[in-house]
Amino acid sequence: MVSYIPVPPPSVLPSNDISSSLSNSEVHEIASNWTERFNAAVTTADAAAFDKLFALSGYWRDVIAFTSDIRSIAKPNIKQAASDRLSIAAARDVTITSPLPVVARPFPDVSFIEIHFTFDSKIGPGVGVAKLIPEQEGPYTAWVVFTTLDGIHGSPELTGAHRIRGAHNTKQSYDAIRSQEVENASPEVIIVGGGHNGLEVAARLNSLGIKSLVIDKYARIGDNWRLRYRSLSLHDPVWANHLAYMPFPPTWPIFTPSGKLANFLEYYVDVLEINVWTSSSVVPEKTFFDSGKWTVTINRDGVEHCFAVSHLVMATGLGGGLPKMPPPFKGQNVFKKPLLHSSQHGTGSDWSGKKALVVGACTSAHDISLDFFNNGADVTMLQRSPTYVMSVKNGMPIVNGTLFSEAGPPTELADRIAESTPKFVAKLFHQRIIPQIAALDADLLEGLKKAGFKITSGPDGSGFLMFALEKAGGYYFNTGCSERIISGDIKVKNGEIDYFTETSVVFKDGSQLHPDVVVFATGYTGFPDTLAEILGKDYAKLLKPVWSLDDEGELKSVYRDCGIPNMYYMVGNLSAARFGSKILAFQIAAERNGLLGDRYTIEAQARSEDQKIL
């Protein structure tokens, strides 16, 4: 028997039309029937019955609850996975919860009954979402089932009704107590990186009663945003960006300036009592994993501190690695003007009245080019390959839909619904909506083409989604730069640099520019380089690839095993960080409580039948 069958990504959404004439009671009856069968299958560990719950095009996306991994298991592999894992997960007490089952119709030819449910498992309580479609014969079956942990047995989240009591009549002031807690930290987990990812993991661990210490190389929390180019702002709206436990206030702007976010992160640390050491770094030659523990030495302002902790978390940024510059061009060493990486760009006001060349054509390149123009510089953008562009005005309302909006559901519910869709299925949704956005942006896109800017609809017409998931780049959400390109205020040059002279940049087509500054918006070298600096080259060699998608469409090594024992990578934008930080913290708590067990990875499933024979 084959235990794992490679399955190509789906090519189409299942076309069906659930009758709008179904009454609420009929929808609830269909949902109840499926849920009862689901409960019976998981309670008795009946793999065959579990498999029958899924449509032929079905997917089971499990996040830790059943597999101790993050999997999007296609129908041909569901029965084997259920056979291997249902008895281990020991799930039970599956119950429909609010919001009540409804018929969802994202497109005229695509509809399903959406169910939300809770359950219990060996590791902890869980929540799930099922999307049911009608089959030609028999009962409704699941096109998508999503199961995920929502807690850990033995480590309840200290929130709401479980919040800590607090204390009366303390001998010391609150500030004195907090100062001692920070200065005399005794962490059980060390988190490297004090941006939103690291801080949200720390907040999650705090709520589970696990002490952590965040260390950051900068002098002040938020400097990872504050010290970037001054014009930087978020391109995602506020409703998608709320932080765990502490959403932005209702007066917050829809689009956040980076400096404002930086200040909020300081506030976040204060209010949620996160222990942070700034101006601190790991000493790699005195940091190692042995006998189930990490010994970590931290240099804080020149003083070394040594800790023994159960886990390390790397929250060192989405780009990963060091600023990436192209291999040196001929004559580059004789060029007399500044050559900068985008990470070194401060403000375009330093170049007012000067000429600037920006190498690259994605988000940072657009932001920096517009910053140059707004400050009176003559700027040219060098584009080598096509870029996906959509306007924030037209694109974001369609991409976020009703989930992340002013009138949307609670953020936790919105995250659950968003995460319930496997990424390969999400790609199919994006292939439908990208043409809608392009139609609304038609004048913008046509203007860019006429200006010489090369446009793409993204991999297989999926827009920015697969660019983001595969390489964390390749796109721009327009907030004003495109209009300047169209008007000619920002010039576009297609091609590549050939060589430099003392005063000029010569391109491969023979043309040349005489810029006063060249900024390379060319990304970063990758996660292994960062890890080599932090832990040393030996650990960097153990690191599995981080980011991009595995064969099931899940992010590699993010919030899951990364090849290095008791170490996790926490990577993603603000929206992803809310859910990812929770799942990562749950895994640490489960491991500390002896509940996580072996991970049921793709490779483990592929070995499962051989192991049974042996």
N, C-alpha and C positions, 0 to 999 in steps of 0.2 A: 504493500500500500504506500502511495506517495504521501508524505506528511506535509509538504508545502509545495503548492503549485504557483509558479510565477504567473501573475495576472496582469495584463496590460491595463493602463489607466482607462476608465470608461470614456467612450467617445460621444455619447449622447445622454441626455436626461430621459428618464422613463416617461413616455407620453401617455397621459391618461386624463380623464375628466370625471372627477368625483362629483356626482350630482349635487347641485346646489339645493336640490329639494330635500336632501337629508335633514331631518329634524335634529335638534340638539340631543334628544334622547336616543336617536338612532346612532349618532356619532359616538355618544358615550357608551352605548351598548357594544359597538364595534371595538372601541378602545378597551373596555372592560374585559371583553372576551380575549383579546390579544394579551393583555396584561396578566390575566389569570393563567394563560398557557405559558407565558414567560416565567411567571413565578413558579409554576409547577416544574418547568424544565430546569431552572437553576437550583431549586430546592432539592430535587432528586438527582441532580447532576446527569440528566438525560440528554446526551449530546445529540442524538437523533431528533428528539423533540425540539431541542433548541434550534437546530439547523432548519427545521421545517417552519420556523417563525419568520424566516427571511425570504424575500423575493429572489428570483434568479439573478437580478441585478443588485442584490443587497450588499450592504457594508455594515460591519460592526466596528465602531471606533471606541476603543477602550483606553482610558487614561488611568493606569495604575490599579484600578479596583479589581480586575480579574487577572490581568497579565503581569502586574508589577512593572509594566513598561508602557510605552505609548504606541499603540498599534491602530491601523486602519485595515481590518481584515476583510478581504473580499469573499463573496459567497463560496467559491470553491475551497477555501481554507477554513471556513467557519466551523464545520463539523469536527475537524481534527483539533482545532483550538479549544472547542468546547469539551471534547473528550479529555484533553490534557489539563484543562484549567478549572472547570466548573467545581469539581470536588475540592480543589485547593482553595478556591475563593470562598466557598461555603456561603454563597449569597442566599438571601431569604427575605421574606416580608416585603415583597414588591407591592407598592401602593400608589395608585394614581394621586397626583397632587395638583395644586394650582400652578399655573393657569390651567383651566379645564380644557379637555380635548376640543380641538377646533379643526375645521377644514382650512388649510393654507393653500393659496393659489399664487405662487410667485410669478407664473407666466400663464397665459390663456390655456396652454396645452399641458401644463404640469400642475398637479395638485396632489395633496396628501393630507391625511389626518395626523395632526401633531399631538403627541401625548407627552406629558411630563410626569415623572414618577420618582419615588424614593425607594431605597432598599438598604439592607444591612449586609455586611460582609465580614470576613475574618479580620481584615485590616481596619475597617471602620465603616461608618455610614456612607451611603453614596446617593447620587442623584443621576437621573438619566432622561433622555429624550428619545422617543421613537417616532418615525415618520412612516405611516402605513399607506400602502397603495393596494388597489383591488387587483386580484388575479382573475384570470378567465374562469377558473373553477376554484371552489373552496373559499375559506375565509380570507380576510385582508391579511397581508404579510408585510414585513418591514422592509422598506427600501433602505433606511438608515436607522441604526440603533447606536446611541451614544451612552456610555456608562463611565462615570468618573467618581473618584473619592470626594467626599464632602466633610471628612473628619477622620480622626485616628482614635481608636479605642485606647483609653488610658491617658490621652492627651487632648482633652476638650479645648476648643478655642475659648480664650478668656474674654469673650465679648458678650454684649447683651446681658442676658440673665446670668451668665457665667463670669461676668466681669469681676475683677478683684475688689475687695471691700474698701481698701484704703485704710488710713490710720488716723486716730485722734491723738492730740497732745504729744507730738513727737518732741524729743529733746533738741533736735536740730531743725533748722529751716529746710524747706523743700530744696532750695538751691544748693545748700551744703550737702544734703543727702545725694542729690543727683551728681554733684561734682565728685564725690567719693566713689560713686558707682562707675563713673566713666574713668576716673584716674586709676582706680584699683580694680579694673575689669578682670573678671575670671570667666572668660567665654568657654562655651562648649562647642561653638562653631565660629570660624573666622571667615569673614566675607571680604574679598579684595575688590574694592571699587565702591565709591560712595555716590554714584549716580542713582537715578530712579530705580534701576534694577536691584542694586545692592541694598538700598534702603527699604524697598518693599519686601525683600526676602527677610531682612532683619525684623521688620514689623510683624510679618507672619510668624517667624520663629518666636518672637516675644509673646505673641498671643497663644502659642502652644506651650509656653513655660520653658522655652529653651533659650539660654543666654547666648547672645552673639556679640561679636565685636566687628564693626566695619572699619576697615582701614582705607585711607585714600591718600594718594601722593600729593594732592593739592593742599594749599594752606587753608582753604575754606570750603565747606560743603556747598555744592552748586557751581564750583569753579569749572567743572567740566562743561557746563553750559555758559557760564558767565564770561569765560576767557576766550570763547570762540568769536568769530567775526561778529561785530557789534549789531549788525542788522538782522541777525538770525532770529527767526520765529518759527513756531511749529506750523506745519501745513495741515495737520489733522485737527478737527474741531474739538472743543472742550468736552463734549459729551462722550467722546471715545477715549479721553485721556485721564479721567479721574484716577487718583491713586487709591490703593487698598486702604480701607478703614477711614479715609479722610478725603472725601471728594472736594473739588474746588467749590468755592462759594458761588451762589447764584448771580453774583455781580461780576464774576470772572469773564473776561472777554472770550469770544468764540475762538479766536486764534491767539496763542500765548507768545509774547516776546520771551526770548531765551533768558534774559536777565530776570524777568518776573518769575519764571519757573525756577530759576536758581535760588531766588529768595524764598520761594515756597518750600523748596526742599530743606532749607535750614529750619523753617517753621515746622515741617513734618518731623524732623529729627527731634526737635524740642518737645512737641506735643506728644509724640508716641514713645518718648523716652528710649530712643535708639542710641546705643553706645557707639561713638565714633571717635577714632583717632585720625586727625589730619596730619599732613606732612610726615606720613608714615609709609613704609614699604617693607615687603618681605625680604629677608636675607636668605637667598637661595641656598648657599652652601651650608646653612645651619637649619634647613627645613627639609623634613623627610617623613615618609609614611612607614610605620613599622608596627607589627603586632596589633593591627586594627586601630591605630591612633596616628594622628598627624602631630609631629613636633614642629612648631612654627616659631621662628624667631623674627621679631619685628623691630626694625630700626625706626624709632620715633624721635625726631629731632636730634639724632646722633646718639641716642641711648637705646641699647638693645633690651628687648623683653622677650622671654621665652614662654610659650604656652603649649600644653598638650590638649588637643581638641579631637572630637570625633569626626568632624567634617570640615572641608574647605569649600567655599563657593567662589567662583570666578565671575565677577560682574564688571568686566573690563571694557565693555562697549561693543556695539553691533559691528563696527568696522573690523575690529580685531587686528592686532599687530601694530606695526609701525607705519608712519606715513610712507606711502608708496610713490616713488618717483620712477619714471621710465629709465631704462639703461642709459648711461650718459651718451649724449649725442656728440658727434664730431664737432670740435671747436667750442663745446660748452664751457670749457675751462677758461677760455679767453673772453667770453661774453662779459662785458663790464657792468651790466645792469643786474639787479636782484633777481634771482630765481627762487621762488617760494613754493612750498606745498600749501594747499588750502588750509591746513591746520595752523599755518603761520600767519595767515591773513588777519589783520586787525580791523581796519576800516578803510573804506575807499577815500576818505577825506585826506589821507596821507598822499594821495596821488591826484589831487585836483589839478586839472590843466595838463596832465600827463597822459601818455598812451599806455594801455594795459592789454596784455594778451592772456586770456584764460584758456587753459588747455583742458578740455572736457566739456560735456554737454548734458550733464544730469543735474540733480538738485543743487549740490554745492556750487557747481559752475554757474548755474542760473542765478542763485542768490548773490554770489560774489560779483558776477557781471553787472547785475542791477545795482549793487552797492557802489561799484565804480561809477556807473553812469549817474546815479543820484548825487554823487559827490563831484561831478564835473570832469570826470576822466573820459578819454576817448578809448572805448573798449571794443575788443574783438574776441569772439568766442571761437575756439578751434574745435570742430566736431569731426570725429573720425567715423563713428557708426551711428545709425539712427537711434532716436530717443522716443519713448512713449510720453506723450504730453496729454494731460486733461486739465481743464480748468477746475479750480476748487469750487467755484460758484455752481457749475453744472454737474460736476462729477461726484462731489462728496455726498450730496443728498441722495443720489442714486446708489452709490456704493454702501453707505451706512443705512439706507432705508429708514424704517421706523425704529430700528433697534437702538441706534445711538443718535438721539435727537432730543429736542427740548421736551417733547411729549412722549418720549420712549419709555420702555419699562425700566424697573430698577436695574442698575448697572450689573449687578451679580446675575440677574436673570438674562439680561442681554448678552453677557459673556457666555453663559451656558448655551444659549441658542446659537450664538456665533460659532462656538467651539464644537457644536454637535455635527457640523458638516465636515466630512473628510476633505482634505485639501484638493484631492483630484476631482472630487465632486464640485467643490467651490470653483474650480477652474471652469467647469461647464456653465455655472451660473454667470461667471464673468464673461465668458464668450457670448452670452446673451446680452449683457448690459453694456459692454464696451461699445457696440455699435450705437446703442441709444445715446450714450454720452458723446460719441463722435458726431452724431447728427446734431446735437445741441451745440457742439463746439465747431461746427462746420466752417464758419467764417474764420475762426481762430486758426484752425489747422490749415485751411487753404492759404491764409496769409503767411503762415510760417513756411509753407512749401514755396511760395512765390519769393520769399526772402532768402531761399537757399538752405533753409533748415530741414534736415532729413527726419521724417516721421516714421514710426512703426506702430502697428497695433499690438505689439507684444508677441511673445511666443504663442503660436497657434491662435492668435487673436484674443488672448486673455488679458491684454492691457498690462497694467503694472504688476498684477498678482504674482505671476510666475517669475518675473524679473526680481521682485522683492524676495520671494522664497528661495530662489536658486542662487542669486548673487548679491542681494541687498542693494541693488542699484539698477540703472538703466532707464530711469523715468524722471519726470518732473511734474509736480502738481502746480499749475500756473497760479502765481499770486502777483503777477505784474510784469515779469520779465519778457514773456512772449509778446506782449503788445509793443515793447521797446524793440524787439527783434523785427517785428513786422514793419514798424515805422522807420527802421533803419538806424535808430539811435544806438542800438547795439548791433554791431556787424557780425556776420557769421562767415567763417572760413572753413571749408571742407577739406579734409586731407590730413597729412601728417608732417611733422618736422623732419627735415633732412639734416640740416647742420646749422651751427651758429657761427657768426663772425663776432668781432668785437662789439658791433653796434646793431646787428640785425639777426633776425630769425628767418632762415631760408627753408621753404617748404619743398616737398618732393615734386611739385609741379613747376618749380623754378621761381615762383613768386616769393616775395619777402616782406616782412614788417620790421619796423624799428621801434619796438616797445621800450618803455622805461621800466617796466616790471613784467615778469612772466609768472603767473600763478598756475601750478599744476593741481587741478581738481581730479586727481587720479586714484583716489581711494587709499586703502591700507593693505599691508602685506599679508595679513591673515593671523588667525589665532595662535598657531604654534610659535610665532615670533614673540608675542606677548608672554606666553607661558614660559618660554625659554628664559626671558628676563626675570620672571617672578619665581619660578621653581627650578630653573636650570634645564639644560638641554636633554638630560636623561629622561625627565618626566615629559618634556615636549615630544620625545620620540614615541611615548606611549599613547599620546592623544589621538583619538579617532578624529576623522573629519568633523568639523563643527559648521553648522548651517548647511544649506541645500537640502534636497529631499531624498529620502531613502526609497526603496522599491514600492513602499505603500503610501508614499506621499507625506511622510512625517519628517519633521526637521531632525537632522542628524545631531546627536549629542547635546541637544538643548533640552534642559529640564529632565534629563535622563542619563543613563550611563554614558560616559565619555571616554572610557578606556583607562582611566586613572582611578584607583580605589578611593571611595569615600570623598569624591570630588565632583562637583556639579558646575555646569555653565549656565548662568542666568543672563540671557541675551534677548533683546527685543525692544520694540517701541513701547510707549506708555500703555497702549491698549493691551498689548500682549503680556506686559509685565504683571498686570493684575492677576490674570489666571495662572500664568507661569509661576509666579512667586508662591502662590498657594499650593500648587502641585509639587513644586520643589520642596517646600517646607514640610508638606505631608510625608514625602519620601524620607526626609531626614528623621522625622519623628518616628515613622514606622520602622526604620532601620534601628534606631536607638531602642525601640520597644521590642525588637525581635520579631516584627510582624511582616516585613516586606517579602522575605523569601527570595527564591531565585527568579530572575527576570525571564519572562517568556518572550524572548526576542524572535525576530524572523529566523535567525540562525538556530535558536533553540527549538523552534517548531520544526525546522528542517531536519533536526537530529532526533526528534521525539520518537519516531517509529523505530529507528535503529536502536535507540536506548531501550525500548520495550522488548525488542528481540533479544538484546543482550541480557 
